[in-house]
Amino acid sequence: MKLKNVFAGMMICLAMTSCIQDEGLNVEAAIDGCNGSNIQLSTINTYSKTVSIYVSKATDLSALEIQFELPEGADIEPVDAAANDHAPKYDFSNSKVPVTSEQTLEQYQRKFRVTSESRTTEAVYMITVIKSELPTEYHFENIEDGNNKYHIFYEFNLQKAEMLQWASGNPGFNLTGMARSPLDYITIQAQGYIGKGAKLETKSTGSFGAGVSMPIAAGNLFIGSFEVGNALKDAMKATKFGFPFYKHPTRISGYYKFKPGTDYTSFTLGTDGKKNFFIDASMNGKDKGDIYAVLYEADNVEDFLDGYNSLNSPKIVSLARIKSEDMKETSEWTSFDLPFVLQNSKTINDNMLAAGKYKLAIVFSSSVEGAAFKGSVGSTLWIDEVTIHCEEDND
């Protein structure tokens, strides 16, 4: 009798242990995000289990890089694996969707299965890859802020198959713990010249930033991506500028407002190469915002300019940038119209252009030297209604 009780007790204990272990495993099976060097924009519908991924029309779909954001412990794989599937690169080249009378976009589809950490839950998503181009008009009316801690701007013109998800330094600022709401970040949506616009503000990074020699963060918005995993190691290298562009840009125009902050953060380099930060009183109220666009040669989708060379790389073909003296303090919306000027004795090669061998980057910053952690807390740049004018537009 006692042996039976002991055995029963052991079985109950084992069952309870098993339940506790099972309860500790995540049961979520979902796709929370998609990104990659050649992905311009991704949208996820958790109810219909569909994902739309917009890529450059020059993207090699036989090796499309998709870095999936999944619940903890979950994994993902194609329902029907292809020979070239080696995560995070997948082969979509043979999955083109037939064009119908209602659909003109070039689309490719494959199914992916997500399995939870507990192995008890599965979800099958239809992933559609859509070839698209960069838009040439930017209105800053659309943001993703549902489950995000900060605003993410995107432009969407379905008729022209033009898509853009803007990048910013918000993911890096998130590491500082200084923001309590989406409106506390360095790049947010605000009232614009027409409707909504973008507001960029240089802010203190607090004790966290001081501890890693990054005492301020300039508000910024740019075409490209920000590798938050490398932000603390090398923030300038973590900033990747540009996306393939297929036109001859001639001018960039739009509207801005600007207010400089007061206390200007600068630094000197010690003999050990360490930055010694201080407040430069001679620069109080003299901080400047920055607006520029750059067209550059790119050998492949992995070729980017970064915070170190976005203005001085020998690959730059053409540059449009506001002059420092023209970035005036103004509380009224002020127009700008900046010509693209050829650089490095280069011209645009039409064959390279058609092959997607050029990238365009547009960059806005609330402090012109913010990438080097120089600037004034409180410097604020508002941006709206920006247009890239091109030869093909006949204007």
HELIX and SHEET records of a PDB file:
HELIX    1   1 LYS A    2  GLU A   23  1                                  22    
HELIX    2   2 LEU A   61  ALA A   63  5                                   3    
HELIX    3   3 ASN A  170  ASN A  174  1                                   5    
HELIX    4   4 PRO A  182  ASP A  184  5                                   3    
HELIX    5   5 GLY A  206  GLY A  211  1                                   6    
HELIX    6   6 VAL A  228  ASN A  230  5                                   3    
HELIX    7   7 ALA A  235  ALA A  238  1                                   4    
HELIX    8   8 ALA A  281  MET A  283  5                                   3    
HELIX    9   9 SER A  324  ASP A  326  5                                   3    
HELIX   10  10 ASP A  350  ALA A  354  1                                   5    
HELIX   11  11 GLY A  370  ALA A  372  5                                   3    
HELIX   12  12 GLU A  391  ASP A  393  5                                   3    
SHEET    1   A 2 GLY A  33  ASN A  35  0                                        
SHEET    2   A 2 GLN A  67  GLU A  69 -1                                        
SHEET    1   B 5 ILE A  39  ASN A  45  0                                        
SHEET    2   B 5 THR A  50  SER A  56 -1                                        
SHEET    3   B 5 GLU A 122  SER A 132  1                                        
SHEET    4   B 5 GLN A 107  THR A 115 -1                                        
SHEET    5   B 5 ASP A  75  PRO A  78 -1                                        
SHEET    1   C 2 LEU A  64  GLU A  65  0                                        
SHEET    2   C 2 LYS A  89  TYR A  90 -1                                        
SHEET    1   D 4 GLU A 137  TYR A 138  0                                        
SHEET    2   D 4 THR A 380  CYS A 390 -1                                        
SHEET    3   D 4 LYS A 196  GLU A 201 -1                                        
SHEET    4   D 4 THR A 187  GLN A 191 -1                                        
SHEET    1   E 4 GLU A 137  TYR A 138  0                                        
SHEET    2   E 4 THR A 380  CYS A 390 -1                                        
SHEET    3   E 4 PRO A 249  LYS A 259 -1                                        
SHEET    4   E 4 THR A 330  PRO A 339 -1                                        
SHEET    1   F 3 ASN A 142  GLU A 144  0                                        
SHEET    2   F 3 ILE A 152  ASN A 157 -1                                        
SHEET    3   F 3 GLU A 162  GLN A 165 -1                                        
SHEET    1   G 2 LYS A 203  SER A 204  0                                        
SHEET    2   G 2 ILE A 216  ALA A 217 -1                                        
SHEET    1   H 3 ASN A 220  PHE A 222  0                                        
SHEET    2   H 3 TYR A 358  SER A 365 -1                                        
SHEET    3   H 3 PHE A 243  PRO A 244 -1                                        
SHEET    1   I 5 ASN A 220  PHE A 222  0                                        
SHEET    2   I 5 TYR A 358  SER A 365 -1                                        
SHEET    3   I 5 ASP A 290  GLU A 297 -1                                        
SHEET    4   I 5 ILE A 316  ARG A 321 -1                                        
SHEET    5   I 5 VAL A 341  LEU A 342 -1                                        
SHEET    1   J 3 GLY A 224  PHE A 226  0                                        
SHEET    2   J 3 THR A 239  PHE A 241 -1                                        
SHEET    3   J 3 LEU A 305  ASP A 306 -1                                        
SHEET    1   K 3 LYS A 275  ILE A 279  0                                        
SHEET    2   K 3 TYR A 264  LEU A 269 -1                                        
SHEET    3   K 3 GLY A 375  SER A 376 -1                                        
END                                                                             
